[in-house]
Amino acid sequence: MAVTQLENIKNCVLQGQMINKQEALIISKAPLEELGAVANDIRAHFCGNAFDICTIINGKSSRCSEDCKYCAQSSFYQTQLKEYPLLDTETIVEQARYNEERGVLRYSIVTSGKRLSAIELDQICASIRTIRQQTNIAVCVSLGLLNEEQFRQLKEAGVSRIHNNLETSLSFFPNICTTHSHADKIAVIRAAQKAGLNVCSGGIMGLGETVEDRIDMVMTIRAMGIRSIPVNMLNPIPGTPLATYPQLTNEDMCRIIAVFRFLVPNASIRLAGGRGLLPDKGRQCFLSGANAAISGDMLTTSGISIEEDMKMLAELGYKAVLWNE
């Protein structure tokens, strides 16, 4: 594809136009170096040097009733998993303070399972209130398929954002999970938005989906007004159905990130799970349109230290800020 065609689509985006699926498919085939450079220009135009870095804590690790085929915590598969109940307030708050002291501005509590019980939700809310009393860090949660009333309870406790990944496109979703649906995910996101919460939603790349599936997923997210989009790379876990799937390359991820930047130019496009598998830990993706990341350890896999990430961001000219809050 000629550079001029890519530049024409870029100019449309810079003028505030939302590109369509066909245009996204066209740019997905552009030479990678040019595609990444143009996507980075779009990122700089809409987001400047803002970089939204967050951390997560695995607040509850247990066998889950859902059959998500990538997940080490699913009760359907035989995997190596350290199990424990919901963490106590002291542990959750201590980790929040640790992250804030290292310059992290957003902290997310993630729990396994389809949803928390009422007792567990009360306990989480108590932990969140303590975090908000003792720190200035923003709190995000990923607690499963909750309803609007439960989201209002979380907002009152001090949560500003919820995370709920679509994971993939509507058409491909049944290949990844059958115990809940894509529509269930959408309903949860809508309930959180009705409760007045910001939403973070993205997916996992490398599940066997097509380029079209990836574009469809982001266009659905865009249509819901979501501007925080985590992009996970499948980390094949032994014992899961996807254990033997090939790992995506650095080039694959840079291309995915660049196309997503064209689709949602003002978003926090966040490198998330699997980033540690990349040889450069995401550096080239941060020059191809990405402007956010999850730092530290993931849920069941190790990640990249906050200190390493902060050093990289400084070298790339980024500044840690709360973006799309």
Contacts in CASP RR format, 6 or more apart in sequence:
PFRMAT RR
TARGET T0000
AUTHOR 0000-0000-0000
METHOD contacts of the structure
MODEL  1
MAVTQLENIKNCVLQGQMINKQEALIISKAPLEELGAVANDIRAHFCGNA
FDICTIINGKSSRCSEDCKYCAQSSFYQTQLKEYPLLDTETIVEQARYNE
ERGVLRYSIVTSGKRLSAIELDQICASIRTIRQQTNIAVCVSLGLLNEEQ
FRQLKEAGVSRIHNNLETSLSFFPNICTTHSHADKIAVIRAAQKAGLNVC
SGGIMGLGETVEDRIDMVMTIRAMGIRSIPVNMLNPIPGTPLATYPQLTN
EDMCRIIAVFRFLVPNASIRLAGGRGLLPDKGRQCFLSGANAAISGDMLT
TSGISIEEDMKMLAELGYKAVLWNE
1 26 0 8 1.000
1 27 0 8 1.000
1 29 0 8 1.000
1 30 0 8 1.000
1 31 0 8 1.000
3 34 0 8 1.000
5 26 0 8 1.000
6 27 0 8 1.000
6 30 0 8 1.000
6 34 0 8 1.000
6 35 0 8 1.000
6 38 0 8 1.000
7 38 0 8 1.000
9 19 0 8 1.000
9 23 0 8 1.000
9 26 0 8 1.000
9 27 0 8 1.000
9 262 0 8 1.000
10 38 0 8 1.000
10 41 0 8 1.000
10 42 0 8 1.000
10 262 0 8 1.000
12 19 0 8 1.000
13 19 0 8 1.000
13 42 0 8 1.000
13 262 0 8 1.000
13 265 0 8 1.000
14 42 0 8 1.000
14 45 0 8 1.000
14 265 0 8 1.000
16 265 0 8 1.000
18 222 0 8 1.000
18 263 0 8 1.000
19 27 0 8 1.000
19 262 0 8 1.000
19 263 0 8 1.000
21 212 0 8 1.000
21 215 0 8 1.000
21 216 0 8 1.000
21 219 0 8 1.000
23 262 0 8 1.000
24 215 0 8 1.000
24 219 0 8 1.000
24 259 0 8 1.000
24 262 0 8 1.000
24 263 0 8 1.000
25 211 0 8 1.000
25 212 0 8 1.000
25 215 0 8 1.000
27 35 0 8 1.000
27 258 0 8 1.000
27 259 0 8 1.000
27 262 0 8 1.000
28 211 0 8 1.000
28 215 0 8 1.000
28 255 0 8 1.000
28 259 0 8 1.000
32 251 0 8 1.000
32 254 0 8 1.000
32 255 0 8 1.000
32 258 0 8 1.000
35 255 0 8 1.000
35 258 0 8 1.000
35 259 0 8 1.000
35 288 0 8 1.000
36 254 0 8 1.000
36 255 0 8 1.000
36 258 0 8 1.000
36 287 0 8 1.000
36 288 0 8 1.000
36 289 0 8 1.000
37 288 0 8 1.000
38 258 0 8 1.000
39 257 0 8 1.000
39 258 0 8 1.000
39 259 0 8 1.000
39 261 0 8 1.000
39 262 0 8 1.000
39 288 0 8 1.000
39 289 0 8 1.000
40 261 0 8 1.000
40 287 0 8 1.000
40 288 0 8 1.000
40 289 0 8 1.000
42 261 0 8 1.000
42 262 0 8 1.000
42 265 0 8 1.000
42 289 0 8 1.000
43 261 0 8 1.000
43 265 0 8 1.000
43 269 0 8 1.000
43 289 0 8 1.000
43 290 0 8 1.000
43 291 0 8 1.000
45 265 0 8 1.000
46 265 0 8 1.000
46 266 0 8 1.000
47 266 0 8 1.000
47 268 0 8 1.000
47 291 0 8 1.000
47 323 0 8 1.000
49 317 0 8 1.000
49 318 0 8 1.000
49 319 0 8 1.000
50 291 0 8 1.000
50 318 0 8 1.000
50 319 0 8 1.000
50 321 0 8 1.000
50 323 0 8 1.000
51 286 0 8 1.000
51 291 0 8 1.000
51 292 0 8 1.000
51 293 0 8 1.000
51 313 0 8 1.000
51 318 0 8 1.000
51 319 0 8 1.000
51 320 0 8 1.000
51 321 0 8 1.000
51 323 0 8 1.000
52 105 0 8 1.000
52 106 0 8 1.000
52 228 0 8 1.000
52 268 0 8 1.000
52 270 0 8 1.000
52 291 0 8 1.000
52 292 0 8 1.000
52 320 0 8 1.000
52 321 0 8 1.000
52 322 0 8 1.000
52 323 0 8 1.000
52 324 0 8 1.000
53 103 0 8 1.000
53 104 0 8 1.000
53 105 0 8 1.000
53 106 0 8 1.000
53 292 0 8 1.000
53 293 0 8 1.000
53 294 0 8 1.000
53 295 0 8 1.000
53 306 0 8 1.000
53 309 0 8 1.000
53 310 0 8 1.000
53 313 0 8 1.000
53 320 0 8 1.000
54 104 0 8 1.000
54 105 0 8 1.000
54 106 0 8 1.000
54 107 0 8 1.000
54 108 0 8 1.000
54 140 0 8 1.000
54 270 0 8 1.000
54 292 0 8 1.000
54 293 0 8 1.000
54 294 0 8 1.000
54 295 0 8 1.000
55 99 0 8 1.000
55 104 0 8 1.000
55 106 0 8 1.000
55 107 0 8 1.000
55 108 0 8 1.000
55 294 0 8 1.000
55 295 0 8 1.000
55 296 0 8 1.000
55 306 0 8 1.000
56 107 0 8 1.000
56 108 0 8 1.000
56 109 0 8 1.000
56 110 0 8 1.000
56 142 0 8 1.000
56 294 0 8 1.000
56 296 0 8 1.000
56 297 0 8 1.000
56 298 0 8 1.000
56 299 0 8 1.000
57 87 0 8 1.000
57 92 0 8 1.000
57 95 0 8 1.000
57 107 0 8 1.000
57 108 0 8 1.000
57 109 0 8 1.000
57 110 0 8 1.000
58 110 0 8 1.000
58 111 0 8 1.000
58 112 0 8 1.000
58 297 0 8 1.000
58 299 0 8 1.000
58 300 0 8 1.000
59 86 0 8 1.000
59 87 0 8 1.000
59 92 0 8 1.000
59 109 0 8 1.000
59 110 0 8 1.000
59 111 0 8 1.000
60 84 0 8 1.000
60 85 0 8 1.000
60 86 0 8 1.000
60 87 0 8 1.000
60 111 0 8 1.000
60 112 0 8 1.000
60 113 0 8 1.000
60 116 0 8 1.000
60 120 0 8 1.000
61 73 0 8 1.000
61 81 0 8 1.000
61 82 0 8 1.000
61 83 0 8 1.000
61 84 0 8 1.000
61 112 0 8 1.000
61 299 0 8 1.000
61 300 0 8 1.000
62 73 0 8 1.000
62 83 0 8 1.000
62 84 0 8 1.000
62 85 0 8 1.000
62 112 0 8 1.000
62 113 0 8 1.000
63 73 0 8 1.000
63 74 0 8 1.000
63 75 0 8 1.000
63 81 0 8 1.000
63 83 0 8 1.000
63 112 0 8 1.000
64 71 0 8 1.000
64 73 0 8 1.000
64 74 0 8 1.000
64 75 0 8 1.000
64 112 0 8 1.000
64 113 0 8 1.000
64 114 0 8 1.000
65 75 0 8 1.000
65 113 0 8 1.000
65 114 0 8 1.000
65 179 0 8 1.000
66 74 0 8 1.000
66 113 0 8 1.000
66 114 0 8 1.000
66 177 0 8 1.000
66 179 0 8 1.000
66 180 0 8 1.000
67 74 0 8 1.000
67 76 0 8 1.000
67 177 0 8 1.000
67 178 0 8 1.000
67 179 0 8 1.000
68 74 0 8 1.000
68 167 0 8 1.000
68 176 0 8 1.000
68 177 0 8 1.000
69 175 0 8 1.000
69 176 0 8 1.000
69 177 0 8 1.000
69 207 0 8 1.000
69 240 0 8 1.000
69 241 0 8 1.000
69 242 0 8 1.000
70 176 0 8 1.000
70 204 0 8 1.000
70 207 0 8 1.000
70 234 0 8 1.000
70 237 0 8 1.000
70 240 0 8 1.000
70 242 0 8 1.000
71 77 0 8 1.000
71 237 0 8 1.000
71 240 0 8 1.000
72 79 0 8 1.000
72 80 0 8 1.000
72 81 0 8 1.000
72 237 0 8 1.000
72 240 0 8 1.000
72 299 0 8 1.000
72 300 0 8 1.000
73 79 0 8 1.000
73 81 0 8 1.000
73 112 0 8 1.000
73 113 0 8 1.000
73 299 0 8 1.000
73 300 0 8 1.000
74 240 0 8 1.000
77 239 0 8 1.000
77 240 0 8 1.000
77 241 0 8 1.000
78 239 0 8 1.000
79 237 0 8 1.000
79 238 0 8 1.000
79 239 0 8 1.000
79 240 0 8 1.000
80 238 0 8 1.000
81 300 0 8 1.000
86 111 0 8 1.000
86 116 0 8 1.000
86 120 0 8 1.000
86 123 0 8 1.000
86 124 0 8 1.000
87 127 0 8 1.000
88 127 0 8 1.000
89 123 0 8 1.000
89 126 0 8 1.000
89 127 0 8 1.000
89 130 0 8 1.000
92 109 0 8 1.000
92 127 0 8 1.000
92 131 0 8 1.000
93 127 0 8 1.000
93 130 0 8 1.000
93 131 0 8 1.000
93 134 0 8 1.000
93 135 0 8 1.000
95 107 0 8 1.000
96 107 0 8 1.000
96 131 0 8 1.000
96 134 0 8 1.000
96 135 0 8 1.000
96 137 0 8 1.000
96 139 0 8 1.000
97 134 0 8 1.000
97 135 0 8 1.000
99 107 0 8 1.000
99 137 0 8 1.000
99 306 0 8 1.000
100 107 0 8 1.000
100 135 0 8 1.000
100 136 0 8 1.000
100 137 0 8 1.000
102 306 0 8 1.000
102 307 0 8 1.000
102 310 0 8 1.000
103 306 0 8 1.000
103 310 0 8 1.000
103 320 0 8 1.000
104 137 0 8 1.000
104 295 0 8 1.000
104 306 0 8 1.000
104 320 0 8 1.000
105 137 0 8 1.000
105 138 0 8 1.000
105 320 0 8 1.000
105 321 0 8 1.000
105 322 0 8 1.000
106 137 0 8 1.000
106 138 0 8 1.000
106 139 0 8 1.000
106 140 0 8 1.000
106 161 0 8 1.000
106 322 0 8 1.000
107 131 0 8 1.000
107 137 0 8 1.000
107 138 0 8 1.000
107 139 0 8 1.000
107 140 0 8 1.000
108 139 0 8 1.000
108 140 0 8 1.000
108 141 0 8 1.000
108 142 0 8 1.000
108 161 0 8 1.000
108 163 0 8 1.000
108 294 0 8 1.000
109 124 0 8 1.000
109 127 0 8 1.000
109 128 0 8 1.000
109 139 0 8 1.000
109 140 0 8 1.000
109 141 0 8 1.000
109 142 0 8 1.000
109 143 0 8 1.000
110 141 0 8 1.000
110 142 0 8 1.000
110 143 0 8 1.000
110 163 0 8 1.000
110 299 0 8 1.000
111 120 0 8 1.000
111 124 0 8 1.000
111 142 0 8 1.000
111 143 0 8 1.000
111 144 0 8 1.000
112 299 0 8 1.000
113 144 0 8 1.000
114 144 0 8 1.000
114 145 0 8 1.000
114 179 0 8 1.000
114 180 0 8 1.000
115 143 0 8 1.000
115 144 0 8 1.000
115 145 0 8 1.000
115 146 0 8 1.000
116 124 0 8 1.000
116 143 0 8 1.000
116 144 0 8 1.000
116 146 0 8 1.000
121 143 0 8 1.000
121 146 0 8 1.000
121 150 0 8 1.000
121 153 0 8 1.000
121 154 0 8 1.000
124 141 0 8 1.000
124 143 0 8 1.000
124 154 0 8 1.000
124 157 0 8 1.000
125 153 0 8 1.000
125 154 0 8 1.000
125 156 0 8 1.000
125 157 0 8 1.000
126 157 0 8 1.000
128 139 0 8 1.000
128 141 0 8 1.000
128 154 0 8 1.000
128 157 0 8 1.000
128 158 0 8 1.000
128 159 0 8 1.000
129 157 0 8 1.000
129 158 0 8 1.000
131 137 0 8 1.000
131 139 0 8 1.000
132 139 0 8 1.000
132 157 0 8 1.000
132 158 0 8 1.000
138 160 0 8 1.000
138 161 0 8 1.000
138 322 0 8 1.000
138 325 0 8 1.000
139 158 0 8 1.000
139 159 0 8 1.000
139 160 0 8 1.000
139 161 0 8 1.000
140 159 0 8 1.000
140 160 0 8 1.000
140 161 0 8 1.000
140 162 0 8 1.000
140 163 0 8 1.000
140 200 0 8 1.000
141 154 0 8 1.000
141 159 0 8 1.000
141 161 0 8 1.000
141 162 0 8 1.000
141 163 0 8 1.000
142 162 0 8 1.000
142 163 0 8 1.000
142 164 0 8 1.000
143 154 0 8 1.000
143 162 0 8 1.000
144 164 0 8 1.000
144 188 0 8 1.000
145 164 0 8 1.000
145 180 0 8 1.000
145 184 0 8 1.000
145 185 0 8 1.000
145 188 0 8 1.000
146 154 0 8 1.000
146 162 0 8 1.000
146 188 0 8 1.000
146 191 0 8 1.000
146 192 0 8 1.000
147 188 0 8 1.000
147 191 0 8 1.000
148 191 0 8 1.000
148 192 0 8 1.000
148 194 0 8 1.000
148 195 0 8 1.000
151 162 0 8 1.000
151 191 0 8 1.000
151 192 0 8 1.000
151 194 0 8 1.000
151 195 0 8 1.000
151 196 0 8 1.000
151 197 0 8 1.000
152 195 0 8 1.000
154 162 0 8 1.000
154 195 0 8 1.000
154 197 0 8 1.000
155 195 0 8 1.000
155 196 0 8 1.000
155 197 0 8 1.000
159 197 0 8 1.000
160 197 0 8 1.000
160 198 0 8 1.000
160 325 0 8 1.000
161 197 0 8 1.000
161 198 0 8 1.000
161 199 0 8 1.000
161 200 0 8 1.000
161 228 0 8 1.000
161 325 0 8 1.000
162 192 0 8 1.000
162 197 0 8 1.000
162 198 0 8 1.000
162 199 0 8 1.000
162 200 0 8 1.000
163 199 0 8 1.000
163 200 0 8 1.000
163 201 0 8 1.000
163 230 0 8 1.000
164 185 0 8 1.000
164 188 0 8 1.000
164 189 0 8 1.000
164 192 0 8 1.000
164 199 0 8 1.000
164 200 0 8 1.000
164 201 0 8 1.000
165 185 0 8 1.000
165 201 0 8 1.000
165 202 0 8 1.000
165 203 0 8 1.000
165 204 0 8 1.000
165 230 0 8 1.000
165 232 0 8 1.000
166 173 0 8 1.000
166 182 0 8 1.000
166 185 0 8 1.000
166 186 0 8 1.000
166 201 0 8 1.000
166 202 0 8 1.000
166 203 0 8 1.000
166 217 0 8 1.000
166 220 0 8 1.000
166 221 0 8 1.000
167 173 0 8 1.000
167 176 0 8 1.000
167 177 0 8 1.000
167 185 0 8 1.000
167 202 0 8 1.000
167 203 0 8 1.000
167 204 0 8 1.000
167 207 0 8 1.000
167 217 0 8 1.000
168 175 0 8 1.000
168 176 0 8 1.000
168 203 0 8 1.000
168 204 0 8 1.000
168 207 0 8 1.000
168 209 0 8 1.000
168 213 0 8 1.000
168 214 0 8 1.000
168 217 0 8 1.000
169 209 0 8 1.000
169 212 0 8 1.000
169 213 0 8 1.000
169 214 0 8 1.000
169 216 0 8 1.000
169 217 0 8 1.000
169 220 0 8 1.000
170 182 0 8 1.000
170 216 0 8 1.000
170 220 0 8 1.000
171 213 0 8 1.000
171 216 0 8 1.000
172 207 0 8 1.000
172 208 0 8 1.000
172 209 0 8 1.000
172 210 0 8 1.000
172 213 0 8 1.000
173 181 0 8 1.000
173 182 0 8 1.000
174 181 0 8 1.000
175 207 0 8 1.000
175 208 0 8 1.000
176 207 0 8 1.000
186 220 0 8 1.000
186 224 0 8 1.000
189 199 0 8 1.000
189 201 0 8 1.000
189 224 0 8 1.000
189 226 0 8 1.000
190 224 0 8 1.000
192 199 0 8 1.000
193 199 0 8 1.000
193 224 0 8 1.000
198 228 0 8 1.000
198 324 0 8 1.000
198 325 0 8 1.000
199 224 0 8 1.000
199 226 0 8 1.000
199 228 0 8 1.000
200 226 0 8 1.000
200 228 0 8 1.000
200 229 0 8 1.000
200 230 0 8 1.000
200 270 0 8 1.000
201 221 0 8 1.000
201 224 0 8 1.000
201 226 0 8 1.000
201 228 0 8 1.000
201 229 0 8 1.000
201 230 0 8 1.000
202 217 0 8 1.000
202 218 0 8 1.000
202 221 0 8 1.000
202 226 0 8 1.000
202 229 0 8 1.000
202 230 0 8 1.000
202 231 0 8 1.000
202 232 0 8 1.000
203 217 0 8 1.000
203 230 0 8 1.000
203 231 0 8 1.000
203 232 0 8 1.000
204 232 0 8 1.000
204 233 0 8 1.000
204 234 0 8 1.000
205 214 0 8 1.000
205 231 0 8 1.000
205 232 0 8 1.000
205 233 0 8 1.000
205 234 0 8 1.000
205 248 0 8 1.000
205 252 0 8 1.000
205 253 0 8 1.000
205 256 0 8 1.000
206 233 0 8 1.000
206 234 0 8 1.000
206 245 0 8 1.000
206 248 0 8 1.000
207 234 0 8 1.000
207 242 0 8 1.000
207 245 0 8 1.000
208 245 0 8 1.000
211 259 0 8 1.000
214 256 0 8 1.000
214 259 0 8 1.000
214 260 0 8 1.000
215 259 0 8 1.000
215 263 0 8 1.000
218 229 0 8 1.000
218 260 0 8 1.000
218 263 0 8 1.000
218 264 0 8 1.000
219 263 0 8 1.000
221 229 0 8 1.000
221 264 0 8 1.000
222 263 0 8 1.000
222 264 0 8 1.000
226 267 0 8 1.000
227 264 0 8 1.000
227 266 0 8 1.000
227 267 0 8 1.000
227 268 0 8 1.000
227 324 0 8 1.000
228 267 0 8 1.000
228 268 0 8 1.000
228 270 0 8 1.000
228 292 0 8 1.000
228 323 0 8 1.000
228 324 0 8 1.000
229 260 0 8 1.000
229 264 0 8 1.000
229 267 0 8 1.000
229 268 0 8 1.000
229 269 0 8 1.000
229 270 0 8 1.000
230 270 0 8 1.000
230 271 0 8 1.000
230 272 0 8 1.000
230 273 0 8 1.000
230 292 0 8 1.000
230 294 0 8 1.000
231 253 0 8 1.000
231 256 0 8 1.000
231 257 0 8 1.000
231 260 0 8 1.000
231 269 0 8 1.000
231 270 0 8 1.000
231 271 0 8 1.000
231 272 0 8 1.000
231 290 0 8 1.000
232 272 0 8 1.000
232 273 0 8 1.000
232 274 0 8 1.000
233 247 0 8 1.000
233 248 0 8 1.000
233 253 0 8 1.000
233 273 0 8 1.000
233 274 0 8 1.000
233 275 0 8 1.000
233 277 0 8 1.000
233 278 0 8 1.000
234 242 0 8 1.000
234 245 0 8 1.000
234 247 0 8 1.000
234 248 0 8 1.000
234 274 0 8 1.000
235 247 0 8 1.000
235 273 0 8 1.000
235 274 0 8 1.000
235 277 0 8 1.000
235 298 0 8 1.000
235 301 0 8 1.000
236 242 0 8 1.000
236 243 0 8 1.000
236 244 0 8 1.000
236 245 0 8 1.000
236 247 0 8 1.000
237 243 0 8 1.000
237 300 0 8 1.000
247 277 0 8 1.000
248 256 0 8 1.000
250 278 0 8 1.000
250 279 0 8 1.000
250 280 0 8 1.000
250 282 0 8 1.000
250 284 0 8 1.000
250 285 0 8 1.000
253 271 0 8 1.000
253 278 0 8 1.000
253 282 0 8 1.000
253 285 0 8 1.000
254 284 0 8 1.000
254 285 0 8 1.000
254 288 0 8 1.000
255 288 0 8 1.000
257 269 0 8 1.000
257 271 0 8 1.000
257 285 0 8 1.000
257 288 0 8 1.000
257 289 0 8 1.000
257 290 0 8 1.000
258 288 0 8 1.000
258 289 0 8 1.000
260 267 0 8 1.000
260 269 0 8 1.000
260 289 0 8 1.000
261 267 0 8 1.000
261 269 0 8 1.000
261 288 0 8 1.000
261 289 0 8 1.000
261 290 0 8 1.000
266 324 0 8 1.000
267 324 0 8 1.000
268 291 0 8 1.000
268 292 0 8 1.000
268 323 0 8 1.000
268 324 0 8 1.000
269 289 0 8 1.000
269 290 0 8 1.000
269 291 0 8 1.000
269 292 0 8 1.000
270 290 0 8 1.000
270 292 0 8 1.000
270 293 0 8 1.000
270 294 0 8 1.000
271 282 0 8 1.000
271 285 0 8 1.000
271 286 0 8 1.000
271 290 0 8 1.000
271 292 0 8 1.000
271 293 0 8 1.000
271 294 0 8 1.000
272 293 0 8 1.000
272 294 0 8 1.000
272 298 0 8 1.000
273 294 0 8 1.000
273 298 0 8 1.000
273 301 0 8 1.000
273 303 0 8 1.000
274 298 0 8 1.000
274 301 0 8 1.000
274 303 0 8 1.000
275 281 0 8 1.000
275 282 0 8 1.000
275 293 0 8 1.000
275 294 0 8 1.000
275 303 0 8 1.000
275 304 0 8 1.000
276 282 0 8 1.000
276 303 0 8 1.000
276 304 0 8 1.000
278 285 0 8 1.000
281 304 0 8 1.000
281 308 0 8 1.000
281 309 0 8 1.000
281 312 0 8 1.000
282 290 0 8 1.000
282 293 0 8 1.000
283 312 0 8 1.000
283 316 0 8 1.000
286 293 0 8 1.000
286 312 0 8 1.000
286 313 0 8 1.000
286 316 0 8 1.000
286 318 0 8 1.000
287 316 0 8 1.000
291 318 0 8 1.000
291 323 0 8 1.000
292 323 0 8 1.000
293 309 0 8 1.000
295 303 0 8 1.000
295 304 0 8 1.000
295 305 0 8 1.000
295 306 0 8 1.000
295 309 0 8 1.000
296 303 0 8 1.000
296 304 0 8 1.000
296 305 0 8 1.000
296 306 0 8 1.000
296 309 0 8 1.000
297 303 0 8 1.000
310 320 0 8 1.000
313 319 0 8 1.000
313 320 0 8 1.000
END
